[in-house]
Amino acid sequence: MTSSGWRRGLAGNPLLWVLLVYACGIGVRLLYTLAIQRPDHLIYSDMGLYVGLARRIAARVPLGPSDVTHPLGYAEFLAFMMTEGYGLARAVGVQLVVTCLVPLAIGLLGAAAYGRRTGLLAIVFSSLYFPFIEYGALFLSEVHFVFWMTLAFAGFFAARRVERRAAVIGLSAAAGFALSIATSLKSVALPAAMLFFFADGVALLLANPAGGSPVRWVDRLKRWLLRGVVVAVAAAPLLGALARVCTHANDGRFCVTGNKMGSDFLLGHYGRVADIEWRSEGHDQFRFGSPGALLRHYEEHATVPFSMTDSDRNKAEAWRWIGKHPGEAIVLSLDHVYDTFFGASAWPTFNSGSWPYANLSQYAFIIFLFIPTVLACARLAKRGLRPALTSQTMLALAPIAALTIIVAIATGEVRYRIPFDVFFIVIACAYVVGDLARADASGVPGASSTETRAARPRS
């Protein structure tokens, strides 16, 4: 081979260029995390809560209701990193490794959902996507949640495509385990997975059987049930352990990933308040506000005479307010959704010197991710309701729909959306490279031997 032919072959190798961009992404992460914004140099607010709880866990201090307002997974991780006198330095190193692995996980999701070309382009985009770099340099659970949730959904998609029962079980078990870790970091992983499986079941029931011969609905759902049961069994051990610890710390009141859902509901539906102070005799006092409320310049401060961890009283007070102001409550829910997708910037970055990058990232999200996703949805809508409901893209949209429902019920901010940008990335990349049209036109894979199977994505 001549030198010019070798150079042409090198230039035409997409994998080489993907690896080059990925290597640049690693370099940027190293520079940002170790030189520009070390996580152990920026500990306040939520970061301080995580680190403080981790120190209590490491010291084996008994936990109380105020310690389980958030899922315990990230605090347990930090506590483990701080054992044997290592402090937070080891946590910084491990978190740096995780944030470097995130683009590969997103590429795996893209390949499992749409094909190799989508996966490669997803690696390129996510390698340079600033929010993933930023949250890797903060003691927050986001980057770990992105990693494990992405792996879980990659397993969900892959398990739908494989033929052998052993492969279905293995992939579903791995996905269930990853889902349990993701749920231990952020509660929203569980409803996202549930809505995915619901959409998957609907797609299987509506899919046209091969050859036009009728197929019983039970036969259509056999493999779906197998995947769901294996995922549940694989996720149960960790979720069960979380439930035991959370319920014990919560004075015997059952919880799995935290006791703050009621207070989040109240915070999002108590008028245009900047924050709420929870005051209750014998309980810790808290004052919290949403970054969305801060960016909207709300100024009213509210006080309630019960604990933030008393979920029942928080929900009752929220419903009382909604009953008196139903129209305003609907508008507030819409505001939460808007702030999640189109907010000006993400907390806590808008408090730091990196705020220009956070603001630019919002524009990048709208132009490069949101608009292509809308175009993909428009293409689905043209095909009709049934083809849309049985498409691969509808499954990729299911976690985004779950997030939308959650923030409409609670509160909304850009930070909540950023982990779910992985699904926008995959859909947008599939739309750009053409994998989306082919995958959505292929039918429903992995239903049963009598049903339509999707062609495997081409490389």
C-alpha positions as CSV (number, residue, x, y, z in Angstrom):
1,M,0.0,0.0,0.0
2,T,1.3,3.4,-0.9
3,S,1.7,6.2,1.6
4,S,-1.1,8.2,0.0
5,G,-3.4,5.1,0.1
6,W,-2.5,4.5,3.7
7,R,-3.4,8.1,4.5
8,R,-6.7,7.9,2.7
9,G,-7.5,4.7,4.6
10,L,-6.6,6.3,7.8
11,A,-8.8,9.4,7.1
12,G,-11.7,7.2,6.0
13,N,-11.7,5.1,9.2
14,P,-14.5,6.5,11.4
15,L,-13.5,4.5,14.4
16,L,-10.1,6.2,14.5
17,W,-11.7,9.7,14.5
18,V,-14.2,8.7,17.2
19,L,-11.4,7.5,19.4
20,L,-9.5,10.7,18.7
21,V,-12.4,12.8,19.8
22,Y,-13.0,10.5,22.8
23,A,-9.3,11.0,23.8
24,C,-9.8,14.7,23.6
25,G,-12.8,14.4,25.8
26,I,-10.7,12.5,28.4
27,G,-8.1,15.2,28.3
28,V,-10.7,17.9,28.8
29,R,-12.2,16.0,31.8
30,L,-8.7,15.6,33.3
31,L,-8.0,19.3,33.0
32,Y,-11.4,20.4,34.2
33,T,-11.6,18.0,37.2
34,L,-8.0,18.2,38.4
35,A,-7.1,21.8,37.6
36,I,-10.1,24.0,37.0
37,Q,-12.8,22.6,39.4
38,R,-11.8,20.0,41.8
39,P,-14.9,18.4,43.5
40,D,-13.3,18.5,46.9
41,H,-12.8,22.3,46.6
42,L,-16.5,23.0,45.9
43,I,-18.5,21.6,48.8
44,Y,-21.7,23.5,49.7
45,S,-25.5,23.0,49.6
46,D,-26.3,19.6,48.1
47,M,-22.6,18.7,47.8
48,G,-22.2,19.5,51.5
49,L,-25.3,17.3,52.3
50,Y,-23.8,14.4,50.5
51,V,-20.4,14.7,52.0
52,G,-21.7,15.3,55.5
53,L,-23.9,12.3,55.3
54,A,-21.1,10.2,54.0
55,R,-18.9,11.2,57.0
56,R,-21.7,10.1,59.3
57,I,-22.1,6.8,57.5
58,A,-18.3,6.2,57.6
59,A,-18.4,7.0,61.4
60,R,-21.3,4.6,61.8
61,V,-23.6,7.3,63.3
62,P,-27.2,6.0,63.4
63,L,-29.3,7.6,60.6
64,G,-32.5,9.5,61.1
65,P,-35.4,10.8,58.9
66,S,-33.4,13.9,57.9
67,D,-30.6,11.6,56.5
68,V,-32.8,9.8,54.0
69,T,-34.3,12.8,52.1
70,H,-32.2,11.6,49.1
71,P,-31.3,8.1,47.9
72,L,-28.4,6.7,49.9
73,G,-26.4,5.3,47.1
74,Y,-24.1,8.3,46.4
75,A,-23.5,9.0,50.1
76,E,-22.6,5.3,50.6
77,F,-20.2,5.5,47.7
78,L,-18.5,8.6,49.2
79,A,-18.4,6.9,52.6
80,F,-16.7,3.8,51.2
81,M,-14.2,6.0,49.4
82,M,-13.3,7.7,52.7
83,T,-12.5,4.6,54.6
84,E,-9.0,3.7,55.7
85,G,-8.1,7.4,55.9
86,Y,-8.2,8.2,52.2
87,G,-10.5,11.2,52.6
88,L,-12.1,12.5,49.4
89,A,-9.1,12.2,47.2
90,R,-9.9,8.7,46.2
91,A,-13.5,9.7,45.5
92,V,-12.3,12.3,43.1
93,G,-10.2,9.7,41.2
94,V,-13.0,7.2,40.9
95,Q,-15.5,9.8,39.8
96,L,-13.0,10.9,37.1
97,V,-12.9,7.4,35.8
98,V,-16.7,7.2,35.7
99,T,-17.1,10.5,33.9
100,C,-14.6,9.3,31.3
101,L,-16.6,6.1,30.8
102,V,-19.9,7.9,30.3
103,P,-19.4,8.6,26.5
104,L,-18.7,4.8,26.0
105,A,-21.9,3.9,27.9
106,I,-23.9,6.3,25.7
107,G,-22.3,4.9,22.6
108,L,-23.3,1.4,23.8
109,L,-26.9,2.6,24.3
110,G,-27.0,4.1,20.8
111,A,-25.6,0.9,19.3
112,A,-28.1,-1.2,21.2
113,A,-31.1,1.0,20.3
114,Y,-30.3,1.9,16.7
115,G,-27.0,0.6,15.4
116,R,-23.2,1.1,15.2
117,R,-23.2,4.4,13.4
118,T,-25.5,5.9,16.0
119,G,-23.3,4.6,18.8
120,L,-20.2,6.1,17.3
121,L,-21.7,9.5,16.7
122,A,-23.1,9.4,20.3
123,I,-19.6,8.8,21.6
124,V,-18.4,11.9,19.7
125,F,-21.1,14.2,20.9
126,S,-21.1,13.1,24.5
127,S,-17.3,13.2,24.8
128,L,-17.5,17.0,24.3
129,Y,-20.9,17.7,25.9
130,F,-20.1,20.1,28.7
131,P,-22.8,19.1,31.3
132,F,-21.4,15.6,31.6
133,I,-17.9,17.1,32.1
134,E,-19.2,19.6,34.7
135,Y,-21.1,17.2,36.8
136,G,-18.1,14.9,36.8
137,A,-16.3,17.6,38.7
138,L,-18.9,18.0,41.5
139,F,-19.8,15.8,44.4
140,L,-23.3,15.2,43.1
141,S,-24.8,11.9,42.0
142,E,-25.5,13.0,38.4
143,V,-22.6,11.5,36.6
144,H,-22.8,8.2,38.4
145,F,-26.5,8.1,37.7
146,V,-25.9,8.9,34.0
147,F,-23.5,6.0,33.7
148,W,-25.6,3.3,35.4
149,M,-28.9,4.4,34.0
150,T,-27.4,4.4,30.5
151,L,-26.0,0.9,31.0
152,A,-29.4,-0.3,32.3
153,F,-31.3,1.0,29.2
154,A,-28.6,-0.3,26.9
155,G,-29.3,-3.7,28.4
156,F,-33.1,-3.2,28.0
157,F,-32.7,-2.5,24.3
158,A,-30.2,-5.3,23.7
159,A,-32.4,-7.8,25.4
160,R,-35.2,-7.1,23.0
161,R,-33.0,-7.9,20.0
162,V,-31.3,-11.1,20.9
163,E,-32.8,-14.5,20.0
164,R,-31.4,-17.0,22.6
165,R,-33.2,-17.3,25.9
166,A,-29.8,-17.4,27.8
167,A,-28.8,-14.1,26.2
168,V,-32.1,-12.5,27.0
169,I,-31.8,-13.6,30.7
170,G,-28.2,-12.5,30.9
171,L,-28.7,-9.1,29.4
172,S,-31.9,-8.5,31.5
173,A,-30.1,-9.5,34.7
174,A,-27.3,-7.1,34.0
175,A,-29.7,-4.3,33.1
176,G,-31.7,-5.0,36.3
177,F,-28.5,-4.8,38.4
178,A,-27.5,-1.5,36.7
179,L,-31.0,-0.2,37.2
180,S,-30.9,-0.9,41.0
181,I,-27.6,1.1,41.3
182,A,-29.1,3.9,39.2
183,T,-32.2,3.9,41.5
184,S,-30.0,4.1,44.6
185,L,-28.6,7.3,43.1
186,K,-31.8,8.9,41.9
187,S,-35.4,7.8,42.4
188,V,-36.5,8.7,38.9
189,A,-34.7,5.7,37.4
190,L,-37.5,3.4,38.5
191,P,-40.5,5.2,36.9
192,A,-38.3,5.7,33.8
193,A,-37.8,1.9,33.5
194,M,-41.5,1.2,34.3
195,L,-42.7,3.5,31.6
196,F,-40.2,1.9,29.2
197,F,-41.6,-1.6,29.9
198,F,-45.1,-0.3,29.6
199,A,-44.3,1.2,26.1
200,D,-42.6,-2.0,25.2
201,G,-45.6,-4.1,26.1
202,V,-47.9,-1.8,24.2
203,A,-45.7,-2.1,21.1
204,L,-45.7,-5.9,21.3
205,L,-49.5,-6.0,21.5
206,L,-49.9,-3.7,18.6
207,A,-47.2,-5.2,16.3
208,N,-48.4,-6.8,13.1
209,P,-47.6,-10.6,13.3
210,A,-45.5,-12.1,10.5
211,G,-47.5,-13.5,7.6
212,G,-50.7,-12.0,8.9
213,S,-51.5,-15.1,11.0
214,P,-53.1,-14.2,14.4
215,V,-51.0,-14.5,17.6
216,R,-52.5,-14.7,21.0
217,W,-51.6,-11.8,23.3
218,V,-50.2,-14.2,25.8
219,D,-47.7,-15.5,23.3
220,R,-46.8,-11.9,22.3
221,L,-45.9,-11.0,25.8
222,K,-44.0,-14.1,26.9
223,R,-40.5,-12.7,26.2
224,W,-41.6,-9.3,27.6
225,L,-42.7,-11.0,30.8
226,L,-39.4,-12.9,31.0
227,R,-37.4,-9.8,30.6
228,G,-39.4,-7.9,33.2
229,V,-39.2,-10.7,35.8
230,V,-35.5,-11.1,35.4
231,V,-34.9,-7.4,35.7
232,A,-37.1,-7.2,38.8
233,V,-35.3,-10.2,40.4
234,A,-31.8,-8.7,39.6
235,A,-32.8,-5.3,41.0
236,A,-34.5,-6.7,44.1
237,P,-31.5,-7.4,46.4
238,L,-30.1,-3.8,46.3
239,L,-33.5,-2.2,46.4
240,G,-34.6,-4.4,49.2
241,A,-31.5,-3.4,51.2
242,L,-32.2,0.3,50.5
243,A,-35.8,-0.1,51.6
244,R,-34.7,-1.7,55.0
245,V,-32.2,1.0,55.7
246,C,-34.4,3.9,54.6
247,T,-37.5,2.6,56.5
248,H,-35.5,2.1,59.7
249,A,-34.0,5.6,59.5
250,N,-37.4,7.0,58.7
251,D,-38.8,5.9,62.1
252,G,-40.5,2.8,60.6
253,R,-42.3,4.6,57.8
254,F,-41.8,2.7,54.6
255,C,-39.5,4.2,52.0
256,V,-37.1,2.9,49.4
257,T,-35.1,5.8,48.0
258,G,-36.1,8.7,50.3
259,N,-38.8,10.5,52.2
260,K,-38.7,13.8,50.3
261,M,-41.3,13.2,47.6
262,G,-44.1,14.9,49.7
263,S,-42.0,18.0,50.4
264,D,-41.0,18.2,46.7
265,F,-44.6,18.1,45.7
266,L,-45.4,20.9,48.2
267,L,-42.4,23.0,47.1
268,G,-43.6,22.8,43.5
269,H,-47.3,23.6,44.3
270,Y,-47.5,26.2,47.0
271,G,-47.6,29.3,44.9
272,R,-44.7,31.3,43.5
273,V,-42.5,30.8,46.5
274,A,-38.7,31.3,46.5
275,D,-38.4,28.7,49.3
276,I,-40.2,26.9,52.1
277,E,-39.1,26.6,55.7
278,W,-40.2,23.4,57.5
279,R,-40.5,24.0,61.3
280,S,-41.5,21.2,63.6
281,E,-40.8,20.6,67.3
282,G,-38.4,17.8,67.8
283,H,-37.3,17.6,64.1
284,D,-34.5,19.2,62.1
285,Q,-35.5,22.5,60.5
286,F,-35.0,22.9,56.8
287,R,-35.3,25.7,54.3
288,F,-35.2,24.7,50.6
289,G,-35.9,26.4,47.3
290,S,-35.8,25.4,43.7
291,P,-33.2,26.8,41.4
292,G,-36.1,27.3,38.9
293,A,-37.8,29.6,41.4
294,L,-34.5,31.5,41.8
295,L,-34.1,32.0,38.1
296,R,-37.7,33.2,37.9
297,H,-37.0,35.7,40.7
298,Y,-39.7,34.5,43.1
299,E,-39.4,36.5,46.3
300,E,-42.1,35.0,48.7
301,H,-40.9,32.9,51.6
302,A,-43.3,30.3,53.1
303,T,-43.2,28.5,56.4
304,V,-45.1,25.4,57.4
305,P,-45.5,23.9,60.9
306,F,-44.4,20.3,60.1
307,S,-41.3,18.4,59.2
308,M,-39.9,18.2,55.7
309,T,-39.8,14.4,56.1
310,D,-43.5,14.1,57.0
311,S,-44.6,13.0,53.5
312,D,-48.3,12.7,54.4
313,R,-48.6,16.2,55.8
314,N,-46.6,17.7,53.0
315,K,-48.9,16.1,50.4
316,A,-52.0,17.1,52.3
317,E,-50.9,20.7,52.4
318,A,-50.1,20.7,48.7
319,W,-53.5,19.2,47.8
320,R,-55.2,21.8,50.0
321,W,-53.4,24.6,48.1
322,I,-54.2,23.0,44.7
323,G,-57.8,22.7,45.7
324,K,-58.0,26.4,46.3
325,H,-55.8,27.4,43.2
326,P,-56.3,24.7,40.6
327,G,-55.6,26.9,37.6
328,E,-52.4,28.2,39.2
329,A,-51.3,24.7,40.0
330,I,-51.6,23.7,36.4
331,V,-49.5,26.7,35.3
332,L,-46.9,25.9,37.9
333,S,-46.6,22.3,36.6
334,L,-46.2,23.6,33.1
335,D,-43.5,26.0,34.4
336,H,-41.6,23.1,36.0
337,V,-41.6,21.2,32.7
338,Y,-40.5,24.4,30.8
339,D,-37.7,25.1,33.3
340,T,-36.5,21.5,33.0
341,F,-36.1,21.6,29.3
342,F,-35.5,25.3,28.5
343,G,-34.3,26.9,31.8
344,A,-31.6,29.5,31.4
345,S,-28.8,27.5,33.1
346,A,-28.1,24.6,35.4
347,W,-27.4,24.7,39.1
348,P,-24.8,24.9,40.6
349,T,-22.9,26.0,37.5
350,F,-24.7,29.4,37.3
351,N,-23.0,30.2,40.6
352,S,-19.5,29.6,39.3
353,G,-17.1,31.0,36.8
354,S,-18.2,28.3,34.3
355,W,-21.6,29.8,33.9
356,P,-21.0,30.8,30.2
357,Y,-20.4,27.2,29.3
358,A,-23.6,26.1,31.1
359,N,-25.6,28.7,29.2
360,L,-24.1,27.8,25.9
361,S,-24.9,24.1,26.7
362,Q,-28.5,25.0,26.9
363,Y,-28.4,26.4,23.3
364,A,-26.5,23.3,22.2
365,F,-29.2,21.1,23.8
366,I,-32.0,23.0,21.9
367,I,-30.2,23.1,18.5
368,F,-28.4,19.8,18.4
369,L,-30.6,17.6,20.6
370,F,-34.1,18.9,21.1
371,I,-34.9,20.1,17.6
372,P,-33.7,16.8,15.9
373,T,-35.8,14.9,18.5
374,V,-38.9,17.0,17.5
375,L,-38.2,16.3,13.8
376,A,-37.9,12.5,14.7
377,C,-41.3,12.7,16.4
378,A,-42.8,14.5,13.5
379,R,-41.6,11.8,11.2
380,L,-43.2,9.2,13.5
381,A,-46.5,11.2,13.5
382,K,-46.6,11.1,9.7
383,R,-46.6,7.3,9.8
384,G,-49.7,7.1,11.9
385,L,-50.5,6.2,15.5
386,R,-49.8,2.4,15.3
387,P,-46.4,2.6,13.6
388,A,-45.4,5.3,16.1
389,L,-46.4,3.3,19.1
390,T,-44.5,0.2,17.9
391,S,-41.3,2.1,16.9
392,Q,-37.9,2.0,18.6
393,T,-38.0,5.7,19.0
394,M,-41.1,5.6,21.2
395,L,-39.2,3.4,23.6
396,A,-36.3,5.9,23.6
397,L,-38.8,8.6,24.4
398,A,-40.4,6.7,27.3
399,P,-37.8,7.8,29.9
400,I,-38.1,11.4,28.8
401,A,-41.8,11.1,29.2
402,A,-41.3,9.7,32.7
403,L,-39.1,12.6,33.6
404,T,-41.7,15.1,32.3
405,I,-44.4,13.6,34.5
406,I,-42.1,13.6,37.6
407,V,-41.1,17.3,37.3
408,A,-44.7,18.3,36.6
409,I,-45.7,16.7,39.9
410,A,-42.7,18.1,41.9
411,T,-40.3,20.8,40.7
412,G,-38.3,21.4,37.6
413,E,-34.8,22.6,36.7
414,V,-32.2,21.9,34.1
415,R,-30.1,19.7,36.4
416,Y,-32.9,17.2,36.5
417,R,-33.0,16.9,32.7
418,I,-29.2,16.5,32.1
419,P,-29.0,12.8,32.9
420,F,-31.8,12.1,30.5
421,D,-30.0,14.0,27.7
422,V,-28.5,10.6,26.9
423,F,-31.8,9.7,25.2
424,F,-32.0,12.9,23.3
425,I,-28.4,12.3,22.2
426,V,-29.2,8.8,20.9
427,I,-32.4,9.9,19.1
428,A,-30.7,12.9,17.5
429,C,-27.6,10.9,16.4
430,A,-29.9,8.1,14.9
431,Y,-31.8,10.8,13.1
432,V,-28.7,12.4,11.6
433,V,-27.0,9.1,10.4
434,G,-30.3,7.6,9.1
435,D,-30.5,4.7,11.6
436,L,-33.7,6.0,13.1
437,A,-35.8,5.7,9.9
438,R,-34.5,2.1,9.3
439,A,-35.0,1.0,12.9
440,D,-38.5,2.4,13.2
441,A,-39.5,0.8,9.9
442,S,-38.2,-2.6,10.9
443,G,-41.0,-3.7,13.3
444,V,-40.9,-5.0,16.8
445,P,-37.9,-7.2,17.6
446,G,-37.7,-10.0,20.2
447,A,-41.4,-10.7,20.6
448,S,-41.6,-14.4,19.8
449,S,-40.7,-16.8,17.0
450,T,-44.1,-16.1,15.4
451,E,-43.8,-12.3,15.4
452,T,-42.0,-9.8,13.2
453,R,-38.4,-9.3,14.1
454,A,-36.4,-6.2,13.4
455,A,-33.4,-6.5,11.1
456,R,-30.2,-6.1,13.0
457,P,-28.7,-2.6,12.7
458,R,-26.1,-2.4,10.0
459,S,-22.7,-1.2,10.7
